[in-house]
Amino acid sequence: MGKRYLVIEDDALSRKVLENFFSEFARCDTAEDGATGYGLFEQAILENEPYDLICTDITMPGLNGHELIRKIRDREQSLPIHGYMHTTIFVISASNCSKDMENALLDSDCDDYIVKPFRQEMLKALLEKNNLLDYNIP
């Protein structure tokens, strides 16, 4: 079936750059805000095709990245088989503030924090490290 990624980013250019990069390795959906992204996450669970990776910005209108990640983690814990699902979540943010990084990694429970601008080689290495590369995209 192949890997599925979801990019949640309110900046249209950043969203498109990530979508184009990720499309080489997976089916990639996008959302322009946290609420829409959470809706796609929920829909994917209900269709039994969960996302392998979610990349989200932190600073977004409405449901911000920290709230979104907490909501995703709470939903994963609510599934019938406890611990059944843990979606890999990368925060991609322009903030290189150590407090923001600490909040994302420790409080929000994301899997990695990437500072914009980033090099595609670094992002690809993170995908490889997390077993998220799929060169056989349907």
BELJO-V591169 format. One record per pair of residues at least 24 apart in sequence whose C-alpha atoms are under 10 Angstrom apart, sorted by the first residue. I is the first residue (numbers start at 0). J is the second residue. If there is no record, write none. Layout:
i->I j->J
i->I j->J
This chain:
i->0 j->25
i->0 j->26
i->0 j->48
i->0 j->135
i->0 j->136
i->0 j->137
i->1 j->25
i->1 j->26
i->1 j->51
i->1 j->131
i->1 j->132
i->1 j->133
i->1 j->134
i->1 j->135
i->1 j->136
i->1 j->137
i->2 j->26
i->2 j->27
i->2 j->48
i->2 j->49
i->2 j->50
i->2 j->51
i->2 j->52
i->2 j->131
i->2 j->132
i->2 j->133
i->2 j->134
i->2 j->135
i->2 j->136
i->2 j->137
i->3 j->27
i->3 j->28
i->3 j->43
i->3 j->48
i->3 j->49
i->3 j->50
i->3 j->51
i->3 j->52
i->3 j->53
i->3 j->131
i->3 j->133
i->3 j->136
i->4 j->28
i->4 j->29
i->4 j->49
i->4 j->50
i->4 j->51
i->4 j->52
i->4 j->53
i->4 j->54
i->4 j->87
i->4 j->88
i->4 j->131
i->5 j->29
i->5 j->30
i->5 j->36
i->5 j->37
i->5 j->39
i->5 j->40
i->5 j->49
i->5 j->50
i->5 j->51
i->5 j->52
i->5 j->53
i->5 j->54
i->5 j->55
i->5 j->88
i->6 j->30
i->6 j->31
i->6 j->32
i->6 j->36
i->6 j->52
i->6 j->53
i->6 j->54
i->6 j->55
i->6 j->56
i->6 j->88
i->6 j->89
i->6 j->90
i->6 j->91
i->7 j->31
i->7 j->32
i->7 j->33
i->7 j->34
i->7 j->35
i->7 j->36
i->7 j->37
i->7 j->39
i->7 j->53
i->7 j->54
i->7 j->55
i->7 j->56
i->7 j->57
i->7 j->59
i->7 j->64
i->7 j->67
i->7 j->90
i->7 j->91
i->8 j->32
i->8 j->33
i->8 j->36
i->8 j->54
i->8 j->55
i->8 j->56
i->8 j->57
i->8 j->58
i->8 j->59
i->8 j->64
i->8 j->91
i->8 j->92
i->9 j->33
i->9 j->55
i->9 j->56
i->9 j->57
i->9 j->58
i->9 j->59
i->9 j->60
i->10 j->56
i->10 j->59
i->13 j->56
i->13 j->91
i->13 j->115
i->13 j->116
i->14 j->54
i->14 j->55
i->14 j->56
i->17 j->54
i->17 j->91
i->17 j->119
i->17 j->122
i->20 j->119
i->20 j->122
i->20 j->123
i->21 j->119
i->21 j->122
i->21 j->123
i->21 j->126
i->21 j->132
i->21 j->133
i->22 j->133
i->22 j->134
i->22 j->136
i->23 j->132
i->23 j->133
i->23 j->134
i->23 j->135
i->23 j->136
i->24 j->123
i->24 j->126
i->24 j->131
i->24 j->132
i->24 j->133
i->24 j->134
i->24 j->135
i->24 j->136
i->25 j->51
i->25 j->52
i->25 j->131
i->25 j->132
i->25 j->133
i->25 j->134
i->25 j->135
i->25 j->136
i->25 j->137
i->26 j->50
i->26 j->133
i->26 j->136
i->26 j->137
i->27 j->52
i->27 j->53
i->28 j->53
i->29 j->53
i->29 j->54
i->29 j->55
i->30 j->55
i->31 j->55
i->31 j->56
i->31 j->59
i->31 j->60
i->32 j->56
i->32 j->58
i->32 j->59
i->32 j->60
i->32 j->61
i->32 j->62
i->32 j->63
i->32 j->64
i->32 j->67
i->33 j->57
i->33 j->58
i->33 j->59
i->33 j->60
i->33 j->61
i->33 j->62
i->33 j->63
i->33 j->64
i->33 j->65
i->33 j->66
i->33 j->67
i->33 j->68
i->34 j->59
i->34 j->60
i->34 j->61
i->34 j->62
i->34 j->63
i->34 j->64
i->34 j->66
i->34 j->67
i->35 j->62
i->36 j->62
i->36 j->67
i->37 j->62
i->37 j->67
i->37 j->68
i->37 j->70
i->37 j->71
i->40 j->71
i->40 j->74
i->40 j->86
i->41 j->71
i->41 j->74
i->41 j->75
i->44 j->74
i->44 j->75
i->44 j->78
i->44 j->84
i->49 j->84
i->49 j->85
i->49 j->86
i->50 j->85
i->50 j->86
i->50 j->87
i->50 j->88
i->51 j->84
i->51 j->85
i->51 j->86
i->51 j->87
i->51 j->88
i->51 j->129
i->51 j->130
i->51 j->131
i->52 j->85
i->52 j->86
i->52 j->87
i->52 j->88
i->52 j->89
i->52 j->110
i->52 j->126
i->52 j->129
i->52 j->131
i->53 j->86
i->53 j->87
i->53 j->88
i->53 j->89
i->53 j->90
i->53 j->109
i->53 j->110
i->54 j->87
i->54 j->88
i->54 j->89
i->54 j->90
i->54 j->91
i->54 j->92
i->54 j->109
i->54 j->111
i->54 j->112
i->54 j->113
i->55 j->88
i->55 j->89
i->55 j->90
i->55 j->91
i->55 j->92
i->55 j->109
i->55 j->112
i->56 j->89
i->56 j->90
i->56 j->91
i->56 j->92
i->56 j->93
i->56 j->94
i->56 j->112
i->56 j->113
i->57 j->90
i->57 j->91
i->57 j->92
i->57 j->93
i->57 j->94
i->57 j->99
i->57 j->103
i->58 j->92
i->58 j->93
i->58 j->94
i->64 j->90
i->64 j->91
i->64 j->92
i->64 j->103
i->64 j->107
i->64 j->109
i->65 j->90
i->65 j->99
i->65 j->102
i->65 j->103
i->65 j->104
i->65 j->106
i->65 j->107
i->65 j->108
i->65 j->109
i->66 j->107
i->67 j->107
i->68 j->103
i->68 j->106
i->68 j->107
i->68 j->108
i->68 j->109
i->69 j->103
i->69 j->106
i->69 j->107
i->69 j->108
i->69 j->109
i->70 j->107
i->71 j->107
i->71 j->108
i->72 j->107
i->72 j->108
i->72 j->109
i->85 j->110
i->86 j->110
i->87 j->111
i->87 j->126
i->87 j->129
i->87 j->131
i->88 j->112
i->89 j->113
i->89 j->122
i->89 j->125
i->89 j->126
i->90 j->114
i->91 j->115
i->91 j->116
i->91 j->117
i->92 j->116
i->92 j->117
i->93 j->117
